[in-house]
Amino acid sequence: MSQIETEQYWSKPTGMLPNSRFPLLVHRDAVPGGGEGAVEGRLRTNGWFNNWRYPGIYDYHHFHSTTHECLGCARGWMEVTLFGEGGQTVRVETGDIMVLPAGVSHCMVGSSADIQMVGGYPDGRDWDDVQQAKLTEEGRRQAVKRIMMLPIPARDPALGQPMHHWIEAPSSVDAGLNDFRSGLG
């Protein structure tokens, strides 16, 4: 496997959104040429199951509180707004794999006509759909409790290695020291 470029995008709580102390990862061209079978095979080989195939992702701001998620671009391209309304927009293309920590808001805001995404969850965990527009304070508190109990996945879905980017992330106590930058990691 050739060297995979990994970008890191940092977040912090925004309004009712928990986001995460872990960086969102985008592994560029992790599965050269893409393809549904190839992307799903990579995720499954690395322990990310409960897979699905869909033309994009939801086009409303949402996050998951019961699991982390990975999104592999099997075909086409997709633009995703991260971290809530007015957040950062990132484009993923064929072969890219995005790893979203639980609590990170994401929403598809644009795509090619042929977009096809493949998703998965560490150890095949079940996912929920927490919608930013419907979030109450009590719902936020319960979601944060669920997120805090989640383990770091055993392996990165693209690289197959331990999740060094997350293991080495600052603790929630130290998170204020992070400059919440984005870029290459």
Buried (B, 14 or more C-beta within 10 A) or exposed (E): EEEBEBBBBBBBBBEBBBBBBBBBBBBBBBBEEBBBEBBBBBBBEBBBBBBEBEBBBEEBBBBBBBBBBBBBBBBBBBBBBBBBEEBBEBBBBBBBBBBBBBBBBBBBEBBBEEBBBBBBBBEEBEBEEBBBEEBEEEBBEEBBEBBEEBEBBEBBBBBEEEBEBBEEBEEEEEBEEBEEEBEEB
